[in-house]
């Protein structure tokens, strides 16, 4: 089956799949180079064919959800119900994205983009889908064509596809295929370039995500070219001055320093550091946190502290003139290999020490459950009256609690797990939900329960269950 690359190129992907799964790890490790190359190609052809079938299934899910939404809307209209409980306002696309996101462990936003891609390739680019179905067009090349097809008018997508596939694309690299698709879109709508550019500029964006290594964060920006030219000119010019002054400095590192200095020169930046220490979940004993009562006030009742009472001095530390917490031996109170920062990545110990020595940094103290890692208490003096519970919920959750959603809790609404007034307005009955999934809970048939540790169990309309947990500040789940 894998005697040559040429044989694999014309084989049925279904047959290749069976032969691949019959191979053992030891057999693959002993293959000669030529046969191993054939196995690599066979695996890619199988992946391509399977991905095409997944796209077809995704499109089917979205289409069925659309049909159900239309039937619901028709039923509401026939019944003459004003508003219809708002449920008819939810599109089938949004419902499909929420359901599939939970299954595939991605965010609903990512799943929404995947649904849009699947619908485009299955419904509007049948020739591309057929090549992928046969295992002859890899997912990354399909994605390149789909991305460029957005610039072609919907009524001329058949012409766009014909131009892309003209002459065959079996030997065309991904970059070359993207260029061909871009030219095809331009020829389909030669007068729309300015309009498309205006739309693209309206979608300008700057995003942040954890870097590939601990202690690194990646910023990604989609900017209008004139803006990018000005930014790059300023950053590169200042970085050149830094590099000439420091011959051993890499140009990339010089650009990072230049960008940071340019931003700091034009903006006022404030930083708050929250030190979180574990407490015994049963409250049978109170571990020494190494901070004095002057640094930390702890209410005996986590929900409703009595004014002027219930505070303890765990002792063991003092606050020196530098404003940083030290133990009585003068060492900095800090224990962790690295510190997770939601959405951004991780801070190395040296980074945290540097931040704690910065006089412009605000220090906040908190205690977390030693078993679950969820925040159990925070210093109430850092919050406005009435906001302590809300801040504790957002700190505990970290992100939206709907399965797969990564929307930061700071941008979420607070939802009563048990509807108010039947359920209390307490940390144990509140969760962070983004606006979309807050609506899912109330109007799209999803149900949720929360236990005493803040673990949420979601039940989909079809009965499937998914579990989301509070933000783990100690890394127990990762271990």
C-alpha positions as CSV (number, residue, x, y, z in Angstrom):
1,X,0.0,0.0,0.0
2,X,2.8,2.4,0.9
3,X,5.4,1.2,-1.6
4,X,5.6,4.6,-3.3
5,X,4.3,8.2,-3.1
6,X,2.8,7.8,-6.5
7,X,0.7,4.8,-5.4
8,X,-0.6,6.8,-2.4
9,X,-1.5,9.8,-4.5
10,X,-4.1,7.8,-6.5
11,X,-5.4,5.6,-3.6
12,X,-8.9,5.9,-2.0
13,X,-8.6,7.8,1.3
14,X,-10.9,5.2,3.0
15,X,-8.5,2.4,2.0
16,X,-5.5,4.5,3.1
17,X,-7.2,5.0,6.5
18,X,-7.6,1.3,7.1
19,X,-3.9,0.6,6.2
20,X,-2.7,3.4,8.4
21,X,-4.6,2.2,11.4
22,X,-3.1,-1.3,10.9
23,X,0.4,0.1,11.4
24,X,2.0,-0.1,14.8
25,X,4.3,2.5,16.3
26,X,7.2,0.1,16.0
27,X,6.5,-0.6,12.4
28,X,6.4,3.1,11.5
29,X,9.7,3.6,13.4
30,X,11.4,1.0,11.3
31,X,10.2,2.2,7.9
32,X,12.8,3.3,5.2
33,X,12.7,6.9,4.2
34,X,10.7,6.4,1.0
35,X,8.0,4.4,2.6
36,X,7.8,6.8,5.6
37,X,7.2,9.7,3.1
38,X,4.4,7.7,1.5
39,X,2.9,7.2,5.0
40,X,3.1,10.9,5.7
41,X,1.3,11.7,2.5
42,X,-1.3,9.0,3.1
43,X,-2.0,10.4,6.6
44,X,-2.5,13.9,5.1
45,X,-4.9,12.7,2.4
46,X,-6.9,10.9,5.1
47,X,-7.0,14.1,7.3
48,X,-8.1,16.2,4.3
49,X,-10.9,13.8,3.4
50,X,-12.0,13.5,7.1
51,X,-11.9,17.3,7.5
52,X,-14.1,17.7,4.4
53,X,-16.7,15.3,5.9
54,X,-16.6,17.2,9.2
55,X,-17.2,20.5,7.3
56,X,-20.3,18.8,5.7
57,X,-21.5,17.7,9.1
58,X,-21.0,21.2,10.6
59,X,-23.0,22.7,7.8
60,X,-25.8,20.2,8.4
61,X,-25.9,21.1,12.1
62,X,-26.1,24.8,11.3
63,X,-28.7,24.3,8.7
64,X,-30.9,22.1,10.9
65,X,-30.6,24.7,13.7
66,X,-31.7,27.4,11.2
67,X,-34.7,25.3,10.3
68,X,-35.6,24.8,13.9
69,X,-35.2,28.6,14.6
70,X,-37.5,29.4,11.6
71,X,-40.1,26.9,12.9
72,X,-40.0,28.4,16.4
73,X,-40.4,31.9,14.9
74,X,-43.4,30.8,12.8
75,X,-45.0,29.2,15.8
76,X,-44.6,32.3,17.8
77,X,-46.0,34.5,15.0
78,X,-49.0,32.1,14.6
79,X,-49.6,32.3,18.3
80,X,-49.5,36.1,18.2
81,X,-47.1,36.3,21.1
82,X,-45.3,39.6,21.3
83,X,-41.6,39.1,21.7
84,X,-42.0,35.4,22.0
85,X,-39.9,35.2,25.1
86,X,-37.1,36.6,22.8
87,X,-36.2,33.0,21.8
88,X,-37.0,33.5,18.2
89,X,-34.3,36.3,18.2
90,X,-31.5,33.6,18.5
91,X,-30.2,32.6,15.1
92,X,-29.6,28.9,14.3
93,X,-26.0,29.8,13.6
94,X,-25.5,31.1,17.2
95,X,-27.2,28.0,18.7
96,X,-25.1,25.7,16.5
97,X,-21.9,27.5,17.5
98,X,-22.7,27.2,21.2
99,X,-23.5,23.5,20.9
100,X,-20.6,22.5,18.8
101,X,-18.1,24.6,20.8
102,X,-18.9,22.6,23.9
103,X,-18.4,19.4,22.0
104,X,-15.1,20.4,20.4
105,X,-13.7,22.3,23.4
106,X,-13.2,25.6,21.5
107,X,-14.7,29.0,22.2
108,X,-18.1,29.8,20.6
109,X,-16.5,32.6,18.6
110,X,-13.9,30.2,17.1
111,X,-16.8,27.7,16.4
112,X,-18.8,30.5,14.7
113,X,-15.9,31.2,12.4
114,X,-15.6,27.5,11.6
115,X,-19.3,27.2,10.8
116,X,-19.0,30.2,8.5
117,X,-16.1,28.5,6.8
118,X,-17.9,25.2,6.5
119,X,-21.0,26.8,5.0
120,X,-18.9,28.7,2.5
121,X,-16.9,25.7,1.2
122,X,-19.9,23.2,1.3
123,X,-22.6,25.5,-0.2
124,X,-20.7,28.0,-2.4
125,X,-17.4,26.2,-3.4
126,X,-18.5,22.7,-4.4
127,X,-15.4,22.1,-6.6
128,X,-13.0,22.9,-3.7
129,X,-15.1,20.7,-1.4
130,X,-15.0,17.8,-3.9
131,X,-11.2,18.0,-4.0
132,X,-11.0,18.0,-0.2
133,X,-13.5,15.1,0.0
134,X,-11.2,13.1,-2.3
135,X,-8.2,13.9,-0.1
136,X,-6.5,16.0,-2.7
137,X,-6.8,19.4,-1.0
138,X,-5.4,20.0,2.4
139,X,-7.4,22.0,5.0
140,X,-4.9,24.8,5.1
141,X,-5.2,25.2,1.3
142,X,-9.0,25.1,1.6
143,X,-8.8,27.8,4.2
144,X,-6.7,30.0,1.9
145,X,-9.3,29.8,-0.8
146,X,-12.2,30.4,1.6
147,X,-10.5,33.4,3.1
148,X,-9.9,35.1,-0.2
149,X,-13.4,34.2,-1.5
150,X,-14.8,36.7,1.0
151,X,-13.8,39.5,-1.4
152,X,-15.8,38.1,-4.2
153,X,-19.5,38.9,-4.6
154,X,-21.7,36.1,-3.5
155,X,-23.5,36.0,-6.9
156,X,-20.1,35.5,-8.6
157,X,-18.6,32.8,-6.4
158,X,-19.0,30.2,-9.1
159,X,-16.8,32.4,-11.4
160,X,-14.3,32.9,-8.5
161,X,-14.0,29.1,-8.0
162,X,-13.6,28.4,-11.7
163,X,-10.8,30.9,-11.9
164,X,-9.1,29.4,-8.9
165,X,-9.3,25.8,-10.1
166,X,-8.5,26.6,-13.8
167,X,-5.4,24.6,-14.9
168,X,-5.5,22.4,-11.7
169,X,-4.1,23.2,-8.3
170,X,-2.6,19.8,-7.3
171,X,1.0,21.1,-7.3
172,X,0.2,24.7,-6.2
173,X,1.7,25.7,-2.8
174,X,-0.6,27.3,-0.2
175,X,1.0,30.8,-0.7
176,X,0.7,30.6,-4.5
177,X,-2.9,29.3,-4.2
178,X,-3.8,32.3,-1.9
179,X,-2.3,34.7,-4.5
180,X,-4.3,33.1,-7.3
181,X,-7.5,33.2,-5.2
182,X,-6.9,36.9,-4.4
183,X,-6.4,37.7,-8.1
184,X,-9.6,35.7,-8.9
185,X,-11.6,37.7,-6.4
186,X,-10.2,41.0,-7.8
187,X,-11.3,40.0,-11.4
188,X,-14.7,39.1,-10.2
189,X,-15.2,42.5,-8.6
190,X,-12.6,44.9,-10.1
191,X,-14.5,48.0,-8.8
192,X,-15.0,46.9,-5.2
193,X,-11.4,47.2,-4.0
194,X,-12.0,50.5,-2.2
195,X,-15.3,49.3,-0.6
196,X,-13.6,46.1,0.6
197,X,-10.7,48.1,2.1
198,X,-13.2,50.3,3.9
199,X,-14.9,47.3,5.4
200,X,-11.6,45.7,6.4
201,X,-10.5,48.9,8.1
202,X,-13.7,48.9,10.1
203,X,-12.6,45.5,11.4
204,X,-9.2,46.7,12.6
205,X,-8.2,44.9,15.7
206,X,-5.5,44.3,18.3
207,X,-5.6,41.0,20.1
208,X,-3.5,39.5,22.9
209,X,-2.7,35.8,23.6
210,X,-0.2,33.9,25.7
211,X,3.2,33.4,24.0
212,X,4.8,30.1,23.1
213,X,7.0,30.2,26.2
214,X,6.4,31.0,29.9
215,X,6.9,34.6,30.6
216,X,6.0,35.7,27.0
217,X,2.9,37.3,25.5
218,X,2.0,37.8,21.9
219,X,0.2,40.9,20.5
220,X,-1.5,40.6,17.1
221,X,-2.7,43.6,15.2
222,X,-4.7,44.1,12.0
223,X,-4.2,47.7,11.1
224,X,-4.8,50.0,8.1
225,X,-1.5,50.1,6.1
226,X,-1.0,53.9,6.6
227,X,-1.3,53.5,10.4
228,X,1.0,50.4,10.4
229,X,3.6,52.4,8.3
230,X,3.6,55.2,10.9
231,X,3.8,52.8,13.8
232,X,6.5,50.6,12.2
233,X,8.5,53.7,11.2
234,X,8.5,55.0,14.8
235,X,9.3,51.6,16.4
236,X,12.0,50.6,13.9
237,X,13.6,54.1,13.9
238,X,13.9,54.2,17.7
239,X,15.0,50.5,17.8
240,X,17.8,51.4,15.4
241,X,19.0,54.0,17.8
242,X,18.9,51.5,20.7
243,X,20.8,48.9,18.6
244,X,23.6,51.4,17.7
245,X,23.9,52.4,21.4
246,X,24.0,48.7,22.5
247,X,25.9,46.7,19.8
248,X,25.0,43.3,21.5
249,X,21.3,44.0,21.5
250,X,19.2,42.0,19.0
251,X,17.1,44.1,16.7
252,X,13.9,42.2,17.7
253,X,14.6,43.0,21.4
254,X,15.4,46.6,20.5
255,X,12.0,46.9,18.8
256,X,10.2,45.5,21.9
257,X,12.0,48.1,24.0
258,X,11.2,50.9,21.5
259,X,7.5,49.9,21.4
260,X,7.2,49.8,25.2
261,X,8.9,53.1,25.6
262,X,6.8,54.8,23.0
263,X,3.6,53.7,24.6
264,X,4.8,54.5,28.1
265,X,5.6,58.0,27.0
266,X,2.1,58.7,25.8
267,X,0.0,56.8,28.4
268,X,-0.6,56.5,32.1
269,X,-0.5,52.9,33.1
270,X,-1.6,51.4,36.4
271,X,-1.0,47.9,37.6
272,X,-2.7,45.9,40.4
273,X,-1.0,42.7,41.7
274,X,-3.2,40.3,43.6
275,X,-1.3,37.9,46.0
276,X,-3.3,34.7,46.4
277,X,-2.5,32.3,49.2
278,X,-4.3,29.0,49.9
279,X,-6.5,28.5,53.0
280,X,-7.9,25.2,54.4
281,X,-11.2,24.5,52.7
282,X,-12.8,23.3,56.0
283,X,-11.5,26.3,58.0
284,X,-10.4,23.8,60.7
285,X,-7.0,25.6,60.7
286,X,-5.7,28.9,59.5
287,X,-2.2,28.6,57.8
288,X,0.2,31.4,58.4
289,X,0.1,33.6,55.3
290,X,3.1,35.6,56.4
291,X,1.3,38.9,56.4
292,X,0.3,41.2,59.3
293,X,-3.1,42.6,60.2
294,X,-1.9,45.9,58.8
295,X,-1.7,44.2,55.4
296,X,-4.7,42.0,55.5
297,X,-8.2,42.1,57.1
298,X,-10.1,38.9,57.1
299,X,-13.8,38.7,57.9
300,X,-14.9,35.7,59.8
301,X,-18.0,35.4,57.6
302,X,-17.0,35.4,54.0
303,X,-20.3,36.8,52.8
304,X,-21.4,39.2,55.5
305,X,-18.6,40.4,57.8
306,X,-19.6,42.2,60.9
307,X,-18.3,45.8,61.1
308,X,-15.4,46.1,63.5
309,X,-15.2,42.3,64.3
310,X,-14.0,39.0,63.1
311,X,-10.5,40.0,62.1
312,X,-7.3,38.2,63.0
313,X,-3.6,38.9,62.9
314,X,-1.9,35.8,61.5
315,X,1.5,37.5,62.2
316,X,4.8,36.4,60.6
317,X,5.6,39.4,58.4
318,X,6.1,43.1,58.3
319,X,5.8,45.8,55.7
320,X,9.1,47.6,55.1
321,X,9.7,51.1,53.7
322,X,9.9,49.7,50.2
323,X,6.2,48.8,50.3
324,X,6.9,45.1,49.6
325,X,5.8,42.3,52.0
326,X,8.8,40.5,53.6
327,X,9.0,37.9,56.3
328,X,10.9,38.5,59.5
329,X,14.1,37.3,57.9
330,X,13.8,40.0,55.2
331,X,13.0,37.6,52.3
332,X,10.2,38.5,49.9
333,X,7.0,36.5,50.5
334,X,6.5,34.7,47.2
335,X,6.2,31.0,46.3
336,X,5.6,29.9,42.8
337,X,7.5,28.8,39.7
338,X,5.4,31.2,37.6
339,X,2.2,33.1,37.9
340,X,-0.7,32.7,35.5
341,X,-2.2,35.9,34.1
342,X,-5.6,35.2,32.4
343,X,-5.5,35.9,28.6
344,X,-1.9,37.1,28.7
345,X,0.3,34.2,29.7
346,X,2.6,33.8,32.7
347,X,4.9,35.9,34.8
348,X,8.3,34.6,35.9
349,X,9.2,35.0,39.6
350,X,11.7,37.8,38.6
351,X,8.9,39.6,36.8
352,X,6.7,39.5,39.9
353,X,9.5,40.7,42.1
354,X,10.1,43.6,39.7
355,X,6.4,44.6,39.7
356,X,6.2,44.4,43.5
357,X,9.1,46.8,43.8
358,X,7.5,49.3,41.4
359,X,6.0,52.1,43.6
360,X,3.2,52.6,41.0
361,X,1.9,49.1,41.5
362,X,-1.1,48.5,43.8
363,X,-1.0,45.4,46.0
364,X,-4.1,43.4,46.7
365,X,-4.4,40.3,48.9
366,X,-6.7,37.3,48.5
367,X,-7.1,33.8,49.8
368,X,-8.1,30.8,47.8
369,X,-9.3,27.3,48.5
370,X,-6.3,25.0,49.0
371,X,-8.1,22.1,47.2
372,X,-9.9,23.8,44.2
373,X,-7.8,26.9,43.8
374,X,-10.9,29.1,43.5
375,X,-10.9,32.5,45.3
376,X,-12.7,32.3,48.6
377,X,-12.0,35.8,50.0
378,X,-10.5,39.1,48.9
379,X,-9.5,42.2,50.8
380,X,-12.8,44.2,51.0
381,X,-11.1,47.6,51.3
382,X,-10.0,47.6,47.6
383,X,-13.7,47.6,46.3
384,X,-16.6,50.0,46.3
385,X,-19.4,49.3,48.8
386,X,-21.6,46.6,47.4
387,X,-19.1,45.5,44.8
388,X,-17.1,42.9,46.9
389,X,-19.3,40.0,45.9
390,X,-19.2,40.9,42.2
391,X,-15.4,41.2,42.2
392,X,-15.0,37.9,44.1
393,X,-17.2,36.1,41.5
394,X,-15.2,37.5,38.6
395,X,-11.9,36.7,40.2
396,X,-13.1,33.1,41.0
397,X,-14.4,32.5,37.4
398,X,-11.7,34.2,35.3
399,X,-13.8,33.8,32.2
400,X,-17.4,33.3,31.0
401,X,-18.6,30.0,32.6
402,X,-20.3,28.7,29.5
403,X,-18.4,25.6,28.1
404,X,-15.5,26.7,25.8
405,X,-16.1,30.5,26.1
406,X,-12.9,32.5,26.9
407,X,-14.5,35.9,27.3
408,X,-12.8,37.6,30.2
409,X,-15.0,37.7,33.3
410,X,-14.4,41.5,33.5
411,X,-16.4,41.8,30.3
412,X,-19.1,39.5,31.5
413,X,-22.5,39.9,33.2
414,X,-23.2,38.3,36.5
415,X,-26.0,35.8,36.4
416,X,-27.9,34.1,39.2
417,X,-27.6,30.4,38.9
418,X,-30.9,30.0,40.7
419,X,-33.1,32.8,39.4
420,X,-33.5,35.8,41.8
421,X,-35.4,36.1,44.1
422,X,-35.6,32.3,44.5
423,X,-31.8,32.2,44.7
424,X,-29.7,34.5,46.9
425,X,-27.2,37.1,45.6
426,X,-24.1,35.5,46.9
427,X,-20.8,34.2,45.6
428,X,-22.1,30.6,45.6
429,X,-25.1,31.6,43.4
430,X,-23.5,33.9,40.9
431,X,-21.5,33.2,37.8
432,X,-19.9,35.3,35.1
433,X,-21.6,34.9,31.7
434,X,-20.9,36.9,28.5
435,X,-24.0,38.6,27.0
436,X,-24.4,35.9,24.4
437,X,-24.4,32.9,26.8
438,X,-26.4,34.8,29.4
439,X,-29.1,34.7,26.8
440,X,-28.4,31.1,26.0
441,X,-29.2,30.2,29.7
442,X,-32.4,32.1,29.7
443,X,-33.8,31.7,26.2
444,X,-32.0,28.9,24.3
445,X,-32.9,25.9,26.5
446,X,-29.6,25.5,28.4
447,X,-29.6,24.8,32.1
448,X,-26.9,25.1,34.7
449,X,-26.3,24.0,38.3
450,X,-23.4,25.1,40.6
451,X,-22.1,23.2,43.6
452,X,-20.5,24.7,46.7
453,X,-17.0,24.7,45.1
454,X,-18.2,26.8,42.2
455,X,-18.2,23.9,39.7
456,X,-20.9,24.4,37.0
457,X,-22.7,21.6,35.3
458,X,-24.4,22.7,32.0
459,X,-27.1,20.7,30.4
460,X,-27.7,21.2,26.7
461,X,-31.3,21.2,25.2
462,X,-30.6,17.6,24.0
463,X,-29.6,16.4,27.4
464,X,-25.8,16.4,27.0
465,X,-23.9,17.7,30.0
466,X,-20.7,19.7,30.2
467,X,-18.7,20.8,33.2
468,X,-16.8,24.1,33.8
469,X,-14.6,24.9,36.8
470,X,-13.5,28.1,38.5
471,X,-10.1,29.5,37.5
472,X,-7.4,27.3,39.1
473,X,-4.8,29.7,40.6
474,X,-2.5,26.9,41.8
475,X,-2.4,24.7,38.7
476,X,-3.9,21.5,40.2
477,X,-5.8,20.7,37.1
478,X,-2.8,21.2,34.9
479,X,-0.8,18.8,37.1
